[in-house]
Amino acid sequence: MFTSMLFIVPAIVLVGFVLPLWLVLHYVTVWRQQKRSGCVDDAALSEIESVARRLEDRIATLERVLDTEDPAWREKA
């Protein structure tokens, strides 16, 4: 009887207290990391957006130059 209590009591403590506490702390950490990565993602998205706008401006400039030099360049391509 005493030896079975040596295994049952720690198992109850583990399942009743330690595992729920570990789960809560684990997911709190995950949620905090997700909040931080969201800020980084917003900054990266805004940088990508600005790069895309600059590239669109460059393409428009190149098209204007090509239209000036050779108006039929679109038909050749």
C-alpha positions as a Markdown table, in Angstrom:
| # | Residue | x | y | z |
|---|---|---|---|---|
| 1 | Met | 0.0 | 0.0 | 0.0 |
| 2 | Phe | 2.8 | 2.4 | 0.9 |
| 3 | Thr | 4.7 | 1.8 | -2.3 |
| 4 | Ser | 1.7 | 2.4 | -4.5 |
| 5 | Met | 1.2 | 5.8 | -2.7 |
| 6 | Leu | 4.8 | 6.7 | -3.6 |
| 7 | Phe | 3.7 | 6.7 | -7.3 |
| 8 | Ile | 0.1 | 7.9 | -7.0 |
| 9 | Val | 0.8 | 11.1 | -5.0 |
| 10 | Pro | 3.5 | 12.5 | -7.4 |
| 11 | Ala | 1.3 | 11.6 | -10.4 |
| 12 | Ile | -1.6 | 13.5 | -9.0 |
| 13 | Val | 0.6 | 16.5 | -8.2 |
| 14 | Leu | 2.1 | 16.3 | -11.7 |
| 15 | Val | -1.3 | 16.1 | -13.5 |
| 16 | Gly | -3.1 | 18.4 | -11.2 |
| 17 | Phe | -0.6 | 21.3 | -10.8 |
| 18 | Val | 2.6 | 21.0 | -12.8 |
| 19 | Leu | 1.1 | 20.2 | -16.3 |
| 20 | Pro | -1.6 | 22.9 | -16.3 |
| 21 | Leu | 0.9 | 25.5 | -15.1 |
| 22 | Trp | 3.4 | 24.4 | -17.7 |
| 23 | Leu | 0.8 | 24.7 | -20.5 |
| 24 | Val | -0.3 | 28.1 | -19.4 |
| 25 | Leu | 3.2 | 29.5 | -19.2 |
| 26 | His | 4.1 | 27.9 | -22.5 |
| 27 | Tyr | 1.2 | 29.5 | -24.4 |
| 28 | Val | 1.7 | 32.9 | -22.7 |
| 29 | Thr | 5.3 | 32.8 | -24.1 |
| 30 | Val | 4.0 | 31.8 | -27.6 |
| 31 | Trp | 1.4 | 34.6 | -27.5 |
| 32 | Arg | 4.1 | 37.2 | -26.6 |
| 33 | Gln | 6.4 | 36.0 | -29.4 |
| 34 | Gln | 3.5 | 36.3 | -31.9 |
| 35 | Lys | 2.8 | 39.9 | -30.8 |
| 36 | Arg | 6.5 | 40.8 | -31.3 |
| 37 | Ser | 6.7 | 39.1 | -34.7 |
| 38 | Gly | 3.6 | 41.0 | -35.8 |
| 39 | Cys | 5.4 | 44.3 | -35.3 |
| 40 | Val | 8.3 | 43.1 | -37.4 |
| 41 | Asp | 6.0 | 41.8 | -40.1 |
| 42 | Asp | 4.4 | 45.2 | -40.4 |
| 43 | Ala | 7.7 | 46.9 | -40.8 |
| 44 | Ala | 8.8 | 44.4 | -43.4 |
| 45 | Leu | 5.5 | 44.8 | -45.3 |
| 46 | Ser | 5.9 | 48.6 | -45.4 |
| 47 | Glu | 9.4 | 48.3 | -46.6 |
| 48 | Ile | 8.4 | 45.9 | -49.3 |
| 49 | Glu | 5.6 | 48.2 | -50.3 |
| 50 | Ser | 8.0 | 51.2 | -50.7 |
| 51 | Val | 10.3 | 49.0 | -52.8 |
| 52 | Ala | 7.4 | 48.0 | -55.0 |
| 53 | Arg | 6.4 | 51.6 | -55.5 |
| 54 | Arg | 9.9 | 52.6 | -56.5 |
| 55 | Leu | 10.1 | 49.7 | -59.0 |
| 56 | Glu | 6.8 | 50.7 | -60.5 |
| 57 | Asp | 8.1 | 54.3 | -60.9 |
| 58 | Arg | 11.3 | 52.9 | -62.6 |
| 59 | Ile | 9.2 | 50.8 | -65.0 |
| 60 | Ala | 7.0 | 53.8 | -65.9 |
| 61 | Thr | 10.1 | 55.9 | -66.6 |
| 62 | Leu | 11.6 | 53.2 | -68.8 |
| 63 | Glu | 8.4 | 52.8 | -70.7 |
| 64 | Arg | 8.3 | 56.6 | -71.3 |
| 65 | Val | 11.9 | 56.6 | -72.5 |
| 66 | Leu | 11.2 | 53.6 | -74.9 |
| 67 | Asp | 8.0 | 55.3 | -76.1 |
| 68 | Thr | 10.0 | 58.4 | -77.0 |
| 69 | Glu | 12.9 | 56.5 | -78.7 |
| 70 | Asp | 10.8 | 53.8 | -80.5 |
| 71 | Pro | 7.0 | 54.2 | -80.4 |
| 72 | Ala | 6.5 | 50.7 | -81.8 |
| 73 | Trp | 8.6 | 48.8 | -79.2 |
| 74 | Arg | 5.5 | 47.3 | -77.6 |
| 75 | Glu | 4.5 | 45.7 | -80.9 |
| 76 | Lys | 8.0 | 44.2 | -81.4 |
| 77 | Ala | 8.0 | 42.5 | -78.0 |
